[in-house]
């Protein structure tokens, strides 16, 4: 199952979800982390995402600038 299928599955539950950058792969492409909260728990999800970005130092890297290079084999 692909990641996008899992993302859409969470969406239909009615739970708040948020995707944030969490690192980079070996080609320098950003990868993401999806945070999911309980129904009507939007504030907690936003707070968790902000804390994660701060603790990981990602708040200083945003927005992510595209990196030069070639597209890796697919």
N, CA, C and O atoms as a GROMACS GRO file, in nm:
protein
  296
    1UNK      N    1   0.085  -0.117   0.000
    1UNK     CA    2   0.000   0.000   0.000
    1UNK      C    3   0.089   0.123   0.000
    1UNK      O    4   0.189   0.126   0.072
    2UNK      N    5   0.055   0.221  -0.078
    2UNK     CA    6   0.137   0.342  -0.086
    2UNK      C    7   0.103   0.437   0.028
    2UNK      O    8  -0.002   0.426   0.091
    3UNK      N    9   0.196   0.531   0.053
    3UNK     CA   10   0.176   0.629   0.159
    3UNK      C   11   0.053   0.715   0.137
    3UNK      O   12  -0.016   0.749   0.233
    4UNK      N   13   0.023   0.751   0.010
    4UNK     CA   14  -0.092   0.835  -0.016
    4UNK      C   15  -0.222   0.763   0.018
    4UNK      O   16  -0.320   0.827   0.057
    5UNK      N   17  -0.224   0.632   0.002
    5UNK     CA   18  -0.343   0.556   0.039
    5UNK      C   19  -0.365   0.562   0.189
    5UNK      O   20  -0.478   0.577   0.235
    6UNK      N   21  -0.257   0.550   0.265
    6UNK     CA   22  -0.269   0.559   0.410
    6UNK      C   23  -0.313   0.697   0.454
    6UNK      O   24  -0.394   0.711   0.545
    7UNK      N   25  -0.261   0.800   0.389
    7UNK     CA   26  -0.302   0.937   0.422
    7UNK      C   27  -0.449   0.957   0.400
    7UNK      O   28  -0.518   1.016   0.483
    8UNK      N   29  -0.499   0.909   0.288
    8UNK     CA   30  -0.642   0.929   0.259
    8UNK      C   31  -0.728   0.848   0.353
    8UNK      O   32  -0.840   0.888   0.384
    9UNK      N   33  -0.679   0.734   0.400
    9UNK     CA   34  -0.754   0.654   0.497
    9UNK      C   35  -0.776   0.729   0.626
    9UNK      O   36  -0.884   0.722   0.685
   10UNK      N   37  -0.676   0.800   0.671
   10UNK     CA   38  -0.689   0.881   0.793
   10UNK      C   39  -0.790   0.993   0.771
   10UNK      O   40  -0.869   1.023   0.860
   11UNK      N   41  -0.788   1.054   0.655
   11UNK     CA   42  -0.876   1.166   0.625
   11UNK      C   43  -1.023   1.128   0.640
   11UNK      O   44  -1.100   1.209   0.692
   12UNK      N   45  -1.062   1.010   0.598
   12UNK     CA   46  -1.203   0.972   0.604
   12UNK      C   47  -1.250   0.940   0.745
   12UNK      O   48  -1.370   0.925   0.768
   13UNK      N   49  -1.158   0.929   0.841
   13UNK     CA   50  -1.199   0.903   0.979
   13UNK      C   51  -1.253   1.027   1.049
   13UNK      O   52  -1.318   1.018   1.153
   14UNK      N   53  -1.225   1.144   0.991
   14UNK     CA   54  -1.269   1.268   1.054
   14UNK      C   55  -1.173   1.318   1.161
   14UNK      O   56  -1.201   1.418   1.228
   15UNK      N   57  -1.062   1.250   1.177
   15UNK     CA   58  -0.962   1.293   1.275
   15UNK      C   59  -0.871   1.398   1.212
   15UNK      O   60  -0.842   1.390   1.092
   16UNK      N   61  -0.825   1.495   1.290
   16UNK     CA   62  -0.734   1.594   1.234
   16UNK      C   63  -0.599   1.530   1.202
   16UNK      O   64  -0.548   1.450   1.281
   17UNK      N   65  -0.544   1.564   1.088
   17UNK     CA   66  -0.414   1.510   1.047
   17UNK      C   67  -0.331   1.621   0.987
   17UNK      O   68  -0.384   1.715   0.927
   18UNK      N   69  -0.200   1.610   1.003
   18UNK     CA   70  -0.109   1.713   0.956
   18UNK      C   71   0.019   1.643   0.912
   18UNK      O   72   0.071   1.557   0.982
   19UNK      N   73   0.070   1.681   0.797
   19UNK     CA   74   0.197   1.628   0.748
   19UNK      C   75   0.304   1.735   0.761
   19UNK      O   76   0.284   1.849   0.719
   20UNK      N   77   0.417   1.698   0.820
   20UNK     CA   78   0.528   1.792   0.837
   20UNK      C   79   0.657   1.727   0.787
   20UNK      O   80   0.669   1.604   0.788
   21UNK      N   81   0.753   1.808   0.744
   21UNK     CA   82   0.881   1.751   0.704
   21UNK      C   83   0.952   1.693   0.826
   21UNK      O   84   0.945   1.750   0.936
   22UNK      N   85   1.021   1.581   0.808
   22UNK     CA   86   1.091   1.522   0.923
   22UNK      C   87   1.234   1.483   0.892
   22UNK      O   88   1.304   1.431   0.979
   23UNK      N   89   1.279   1.507   0.770
   23UNK     CA   90   1.416   1.472   0.736
   23UNK      C   91   1.434   1.467   0.585
   23UNK      O   92   1.352   1.518   0.509
   24UNK      N   93   1.543   1.404   0.544
   24UNK     CA   94   1.576   1.398   0.403
   24UNK      C   95   1.625   1.257   0.369
   24UNK      O   96   1.688   1.191   0.451
   25UNK      N   97   1.594   1.212   0.247
   25UNK     CA   98   1.643   1.081   0.204
   25UNK      C   99   1.785   1.093   0.150
   25UNK      O  100   1.844   1.201   0.152
   26UNK      N  101   1.840   0.983   0.102
   26UNK     CA  102   1.979   0.983   0.056
   26UNK      C  103   2.001   1.071  -0.067
   26UNK      O  104   2.116   1.102  -0.100
   27UNK      N  105   1.894   1.111  -0.136
   27UNK     CA  106   1.904   1.200  -0.251
   27UNK      C  107   1.878   1.346  -0.214
   27UNK      O  108   1.879   1.433  -0.301
   28UNK      N  109   1.857   1.373  -0.086
   28UNK     CA  110   1.833   1.509  -0.041
   28UNK      C  111   1.688   1.554  -0.053
   28UNK      O  112   1.658   1.672  -0.033
   29UNK      N  113   1.598   1.460  -0.085
   29UNK     CA  114   1.456   1.496  -0.095
   29UNK      C  115   1.392   1.496   0.043
   29UNK      O  116   1.424   1.410   0.125
   30UNK      N  117   1.303   1.590   0.070
   30UNK     CA  118   1.238   1.592   0.202
   30UNK      C  119   1.143   1.474   0.218
   30UNK      O  120   1.076   1.433   0.123
   31UNK      N  121   1.138   1.421   0.338
   31UNK     CA  122   1.042   1.316   0.372
   31UNK      C  123   0.948   1.372   0.478
   31UNK      O  124   0.981   1.469   0.546
   32UNK      N  125   0.832   1.312   0.492
   32UNK     CA  126   0.732   1.367   0.580
   32UNK      C  127   0.688   1.272   0.690
   32UNK      O  128   0.710   1.151   0.683
   33UNK      N  129   0.626   1.329   0.788
   33UNK     CA  130   0.569   1.258   0.901
   33UNK      C  131   0.424   1.304   0.914
   33UNK      O  132   0.396   1.424   0.910
   34UNK      N  133   0.333   1.209   0.929
   34UNK     CA  134   0.193   1.247   0.944
   34UNK      C  135   0.154   1.231   1.091
   34UNK      O  136   0.169   1.124   1.148
   35UNK      N  137   0.104   1.338   1.150
   35UNK     CA  138   0.053   1.336   1.286
   35UNK      C  139  -0.099   1.330   1.281
   35UNK      O  140  -0.162   1.404   1.204
   36UNK      N  141  -0.158   1.244   1.361
   36UNK     CA  142  -0.303   1.228   1.363
   36UNK      C  143  -0.350   1.244   1.506
   36UNK      O  144  -0.291   1.189   1.599
   37UNK      N  145  -0.457   1.319   1.523
   37UNK     CA  146  -0.511   1.341   1.657
   37UNK      C  147  -0.649   1.282   1.673
   37UNK      O  148  -0.708   1.228   1.580
   38UNK      N  149  -0.698   1.294   1.792
   38UNK     CA  150  -0.834   1.246   1.818
   38UNK      C  151  -0.934   1.344   1.758
   38UNK      O  152  -0.898   1.460   1.733
   39UNK      N  153  -1.056   1.302   1.734
   39UNK     CA  154  -1.156   1.393   1.677
   39UNK      C  155  -1.164   1.524   1.757
   39UNK      O  156  -1.165   1.525   1.880
   40UNK      N  157  -1.168   1.633   1.683
   40UNK     CA  158  -1.171   1.769   1.737
   40UNK      C  159  -1.045   1.805   1.816
   40UNK      O  160  -1.047   1.893   1.902
   41UNK      N  161  -0.936   1.736   1.785
   41UNK     CA  162  -0.810   1.762   1.854
   41UNK      C  163  -0.712   1.840   1.770
   41UNK      O  164  -0.591   1.817   1.778
   42UNK      N  165  -0.763   1.932   1.689
   42UNK     CA  166  -0.677   2.009   1.599
   42UNK      C  167  -0.568   2.085   1.672
   42UNK      O  168  -0.453   2.087   1.628
   43UNK      N  169  -0.602   2.148   1.783
   43UNK     CA  170  -0.504   2.230   1.856
   43UNK      C  171  -0.388   2.145   1.905
   43UNK      O  172  -0.273   2.188   1.897
   44UNK      N  173  -0.417   2.026   1.955
   44UNK     CA  174  -0.310   1.937   2.003
   44UNK      C  175  -0.219   1.893   1.889
   44UNK      O  176  -0.098   1.882   1.907
   45UNK      N  177  -0.276   1.867   1.772
   45UNK     CA  178  -0.195   1.826   1.656
   45UNK      C  179  -0.105   1.941   1.612
   45UNK      O  180   0.013   1.920   1.583
   46UNK      N  181  -0.159   2.061   1.606
   46UNK     CA  182  -0.079   2.177   1.569
   46UNK      C  183   0.033   2.204   1.670
   46UNK      O  184   0.145   2.237   1.631
   47UNK      N  185   0.003   2.190   1.798
   47UNK     CA  186   0.105   2.210   1.902
   47UNK      C  187   0.215   2.104   1.892
   47UNK      O  188   0.333   2.136   1.906
   48UNK      N  189   0.176   1.979   1.867
   48UNK     CA  190   0.274   1.872   1.854
   48UNK      C  191   0.364   1.895   1.733
   48UNK      O  192   0.485   1.874   1.741
   49UNK      N  193   0.306   1.938   1.622
   49UNK     CA  194   0.384   1.965   1.501
   49UNK      C  195   0.483   2.079   1.524
   49UNK      O  196   0.599   2.070   1.483
   50UNK      N  197   0.440   2.186   1.589
   50UNK     CA  198   0.528   2.299   1.617
   50UNK      C  199   0.642   2.257   1.709
   50UNK      O  200   0.757   2.298   1.689
   51UNK      N  201   0.612   2.176   1.810
   51UNK     CA  202   0.716   2.129   1.902
   51UNK      C  203   0.815   2.038   1.829
   51UNK      O  204   0.936   2.050   1.850
   52UNK      N  205   0.765   1.947   1.746
   52UNK     CA  206   0.853   1.858   1.670
   52UNK      C  207   0.947   1.939   1.581
   52UNK      O  208   1.068   1.913   1.579
   53UNK      N  209   0.893   2.036   1.508
   53UNK     CA  210   0.976   2.119   1.420
   53UNK      C  211   1.084   2.193   1.500
   53UNK      O  212   1.198   2.203   1.456
   54UNK      N  213   1.047   2.244   1.617
   54UNK     CA  214   1.144   2.318   1.698
   54UNK      C  215   1.252   2.225   1.753
   54UNK      O  216   1.370   2.258   1.746
   55UNK      N  217   1.212   2.110   1.807
   55UNK     CA  218   1.308   2.017   1.864
   55UNK      C  219   1.405   1.961   1.761
   55UNK      O  220   1.522   1.936   1.791
   56UNK      N  221   1.358   1.941   1.639
   56UNK     CA  222   1.441   1.886   1.532
   56UNK      C  223   1.520   1.995   1.458
   56UNK      O  224   1.603   1.964   1.373
   57UNK      N  225   1.494   2.122   1.490
   57UNK     CA  226   1.562   2.232   1.423
   57UNK      C  227   1.508   2.259   1.284
   57UNK      O  228   1.568   2.335   1.208
   58UNK      N  229   1.396   2.198   1.250
   58UNK     CA  230   1.338   2.216   1.118
   58UNK      C  231   1.276   2.354   1.100
   58UNK      O  232   1.261   2.401   0.987
   59UNK      N  233   1.241   2.419   1.209
   59UNK     CA  234   1.183   2.553   1.199
   59UNK      C  235   1.282   2.651   1.138
   59UNK      O  236   1.242   2.753   1.082
   60UNK      N  237   1.411   2.621   1.147
   60UNK     CA  238   1.513   2.708   1.087
   60UNK      C  239   1.539   2.676   0.940
   60UNK      O  240   1.602   2.754   0.870
   61UNK      N  241   1.490   2.561   0.894
   61UNK     CA  242   1.513   2.517   0.757
   61UNK      C  243   1.395   2.545   0.664
   61UNK      O  244   1.404   2.521   0.544
   62UNK      N  245   1.285   2.594   0.719
   62UNK     CA  246   1.164   2.613   0.638
   62UNK      C  247   1.158   2.754   0.584
   62UNK      O  248   1.197   2.845   0.656
   63UNK      N  249   1.112   2.779   0.465
   63UNK     CA  250   1.073   2.676   0.370
   63UNK      C  251   1.196   2.603   0.315
   63UNK      O  252   1.306   2.658   0.313
   64UNK      N  253   1.175   2.480   0.272
   64UNK     CA  254   1.283   2.399   0.219
   64UNK      C  255   1.312   2.444   0.076
   64UNK      O  256   1.225   2.441  -0.010
   65UNK      N  257   1.435   2.487   0.054
   65UNK     CA  258   1.475   2.528  -0.080
   65UNK      C  259   1.506   2.404  -0.164
   65UNK      O  260   1.565   2.308  -0.115
   66UNK      N  261   1.465   2.406  -0.291
   66UNK     CA  262   1.499   2.293  -0.377
   66UNK      C  263   1.651   2.279  -0.388
   66UNK      O  264   1.724   2.377  -0.395
   67UNK      N  265   1.695   2.154  -0.390
   67UNK     CA  266   1.838   2.128  -0.400
   67UNK      C  267   1.875   2.096  -0.543
   67UNK      O  268   1.800   2.026  -0.611
   68UNK      N  269   1.989   2.146  -0.592
   68UNK     CA  270   2.029   2.116  -0.728
   68UNK      C  271   2.067   1.969  -0.742
   68UNK      O  272   2.107   1.905  -0.645
   69UNK      N  273   2.054   1.918  -0.861
   69UNK     CA  274   2.094   1.779  -0.886
   69UNK      C  275   2.003   1.715  -0.990
   69UNK      O  276   1.920   1.781  -1.053
   70UNK      N  277   2.022   1.589  -1.004
   70UNK     CA  278   1.942   1.513  -1.100
   70UNK      C  279   1.836   1.432  -1.026
   70UNK      O  280   1.850   1.406  -0.906
   71UNK      N  281   1.734   1.395  -1.096
   71UNK     CA  282   1.627   1.314  -1.038
   71UNK      C  283   1.682   1.172  -1.022
   71UNK      O  284   1.736   1.115  -1.117
   72UNK      N  285   1.667   1.115  -0.902
   72UNK     CA  286   1.718   0.980  -0.880
   72UNK      C  287   1.635   0.876  -0.958
   72UNK      O  288   1.521   0.903  -0.996
   73UNK      N  289   1.694   0.760  -0.981
   73UNK     CA  290   1.619   0.657  -1.053
   73UNK      C  291   1.493   0.619  -0.976
   73UNK      O  292   1.493   0.614  -0.853
   74UNK      N  293   1.387   0.594  -1.049
   74UNK     CA  294   1.260   0.573  -0.985
   74UNK      C  295   1.216   0.438  -0.969
   74UNK      O  296   1.108   0.414  -0.915
   0.00000   0.00000   0.00000
